[in-house]
């Protein structure tokens, strides 16, 4: 997790620290489509443990990329803040690069399996 007042070598170092690790960007990519309940995120990212999902969501809320909102059904949902929405094009670029490069090296994606079923 980033530390307020910490000295970074450059903005890229800060960005990677803020988004560090595999799961934060995956969670943000899911939430950027629509606000989601914890159980929805858990179902969409089955390889992520409950503990890690809880920790990463707390990190994302703390740094200001995600907020918790209550819907009409009074159930909590995770949604992007303005700072989180500013990441949308960056996340899409990572998705597009991962999709194109992954396919050239023979990687399979869960979305391919889900759409063919």
ZAMI-780150 format. One record per residue (C-alpha): residue number from 0; residue in three letters; x, y, z. Coordinates in nm, 3 decimals, padded with zeros to 5 digits. Layout:
<domis>
(domi NUM 'ALA' (X Y Z))
...
</domis>
This chain:
<domis>
(domi 0 'UNK' (00.000 00.000 00.000))
(domi 1 'UNK' (00.125 00.347 -00.079))
(domi 2 'UNK' (00.238 00.570 00.202))
(domi 3 'UNK' (00.138 00.935 00.223))
(domi 4 'UNK' (00.445 01.159 00.198))
(domi 5 'UNK' (00.669 00.883 00.067))
(domi 6 'UNK' (00.935 00.990 -00.184))
(domi 7 'UNK' (00.901 00.808 -00.518))
(domi 8 'UNK' (01.166 00.803 -00.789))
(domi 9 'UNK' (00.910 00.884 -01.058))
(domi 10 'UNK' (00.533 00.880 -01.125))
(domi 11 'UNK' (00.551 00.528 -01.274))
(domi 12 'UNK' (00.689 00.396 -00.945))
(domi 13 'UNK' (00.397 00.556 -00.760))
(domi 14 'UNK' (00.142 00.423 -01.011))
(domi 15 'UNK' (00.277 00.069 -00.981))
(domi 16 'UNK' (00.279 00.095 -00.603))
(domi 17 'UNK' (-00.082 00.218 -00.598))
(domi 18 'UNK' (-00.197 -00.053 -00.838))
(domi 19 'UNK' (00.060 -00.307 -00.718))
(domi 20 'UNK' (-00.002 -00.675 -00.740))
(domi 21 'UNK' (-00.219 -00.878 -00.964))
(domi 22 'UNK' (-00.553 -00.843 -00.790))
(domi 23 'UNK' (-00.608 -00.469 -00.757))
(domi 24 'UNK' (-00.615 -00.414 -01.131))
(domi 25 'UNK' (-00.834 -00.720 -01.184))
(domi 26 'UNK' (-01.084 -00.593 -00.926))
(domi 27 'UNK' (-01.082 -00.243 -01.078))
(domi 28 'UNK' (-01.134 -00.386 -01.426))
(domi 29 'UNK' (-01.445 -00.571 -01.304))
(domi 30 'UNK' (-01.587 -00.275 -01.114))
(domi 31 'UNK' (-01.527 -00.033 -01.403))
(domi 32 'UNK' (-01.812 -00.198 -01.594))
(domi 33 'UNK' (-02.063 -00.153 -01.311))
(domi 34 'UNK' (-02.079 -00.133 -00.933))
(domi 35 'UNK' (-02.072 -00.479 -00.779))
(domi 36 'UNK' (-02.151 -00.654 -00.455))
(domi 37 'UNK' (-01.878 -00.849 -00.278))
(domi 38 'UNK' (-02.043 -01.178 -00.374))
(domi 39 'UNK' (-02.049 -01.076 -00.742))
(domi 40 'UNK' (-01.678 -00.999 -00.735))
(domi 41 'UNK' (-01.610 -01.327 -00.555))
(domi 42 'UNK' (-01.798 -01.519 -00.825))
(domi 43 'UNK' (-01.630 -01.333 -01.113))
(domi 44 'UNK' (-01.278 -01.386 -00.976))
(domi 45 'UNK' (-01.290 -01.744 -00.846))
(domi 46 'UNK' (-00.912 -01.783 -00.807))
(domi 47 'UNK' (-00.902 -01.494 -00.556))
(domi 48 'UNK' (-00.945 -01.596 -00.192))
(domi 49 'UNK' (-01.197 -01.423 00.036))
(domi 50 'UNK' (-00.915 -01.288 00.252))
(domi 51 'UNK' (-00.726 -01.140 -00.042))
(domi 52 'UNK' (-01.043 -00.989 -00.194))
(domi 53 'UNK' (-01.129 -00.825 00.138))
(domi 54 'UNK' (-00.775 -00.688 00.178))
(domi 55 'UNK' (-00.746 -00.557 -00.178))
(domi 56 'UNK' (-01.090 -00.392 -00.165))
(domi 57 'UNK' (-00.986 -00.221 00.161))
(domi 58 'UNK' (-00.663 -00.103 -00.009))
(domi 59 'UNK' (-00.857 00.033 -00.307))
(domi 60 'UNK' (-01.103 00.215 -00.079))
(domi 61 'UNK' (-00.818 00.356 00.131))
(domi 62 'UNK' (-00.628 00.495 -00.168))
(domi 63 'UNK' (-00.950 00.642 -00.310))
(domi 64 'UNK' (-01.005 00.436 -00.625))
(domi 65 'UNK' (-01.315 00.257 -00.492))
(domi 66 'UNK' (-01.604 00.356 -00.266))
(domi 67 'UNK' (-01.877 00.159 -00.097))
(domi 68 'UNK' (-02.227 00.267 -00.192))
(domi 69 'UNK' (-02.566 00.140 -00.084))
(domi 70 'UNK' (-02.814 00.056 -00.357))
(domi 71 'UNK' (-03.193 00.081 -00.352))
(domi 72 'UNK' (-03.196 -00.271 -00.207))
(domi 73 'UNK' (-02.979 -00.136 00.081))
(domi 74 'UNK' (-02.699 -00.380 -00.004))
(domi 75 'UNK' (-02.343 -00.254 -00.020))
(domi 76 'UNK' (-02.178 -00.231 -00.359))
(domi 77 'UNK' (-01.828 -00.138 -00.464))
(domi 78 'UNK' (-01.804 00.138 -00.724))
(domi 79 'UNK' (-01.528 00.345 -00.876))
(domi 80 'UNK' (-01.462 00.694 -00.749))
(domi 81 'UNK' (-01.362 00.972 -00.987))
(domi 82 'UNK' (-00.998 00.869 -00.935))
(domi 83 'UNK' (-01.092 00.511 -01.018))
(domi 84 'UNK' (-01.284 00.615 -01.330))
(domi 85 'UNK' (-00.976 00.807 -01.445))
(domi 86 'UNK' (-00.802 00.469 -01.466))
(domi 87 'UNK' (-01.055 00.328 -01.716))
(domi 88 'UNK' (-00.850 00.396 -02.030))
(domi 89 'UNK' (-00.535 00.264 -01.863))
(domi 90 'UNK' (-00.715 -00.054 -01.757))
(domi 91 'UNK' (-00.858 -00.095 -02.108))
(domi 92 'UNK' (-00.509 -00.055 -02.255))
(domi 93 'UNK' (-00.377 -00.325 -02.020))
(domi 94 'UNK' (-00.668 -00.550 -02.116))
(domi 95 'UNK' (-00.613 -00.497 -02.488))
(domi 96 'UNK' (-00.238 -00.556 -02.459))
(domi 97 'UNK' (-00.288 -00.868 -02.244))
(domi 98 'UNK' (-00.549 -01.005 -02.484))
(domi 99 'UNK' (-00.339 -00.950 -02.796))
(domi 100 'UNK' (-00.004 -01.054 -02.651))
(domi 101 'UNK' (-00.148 -01.346 -02.456))
(domi 102 'UNK' (-00.308 -01.494 -02.765))
(domi 103 'UNK' (00.019 -01.470 -02.962))
(domi 104 'UNK' (00.193 -01.682 -02.698))
(domi 105 'UNK' (-00.093 -01.933 -02.665))
(domi 106 'UNK' (-00.258 -01.817 -02.343))
(domi 107 'UNK' (-00.620 -01.915 -02.284))
(domi 108 'UNK' (-00.865 -01.687 -02.103))
(domi 109 'UNK' (-01.158 -01.780 -01.880))
(domi 110 'UNK' (-01.382 -01.546 -02.085))
(domi 111 'UNK' (-01.318 -01.762 -02.394))
(domi 112 'UNK' (-01.447 -02.068 -02.207))
(domi 113 'UNK' (-01.748 -01.886 -02.061))
(domi 114 'UNK' (-01.864 -01.747 -02.396))
(domi 115 'UNK' (-01.832 -02.080 -02.576))
(domi 116 'UNK' (-02.035 -02.270 -02.313))
</domis>
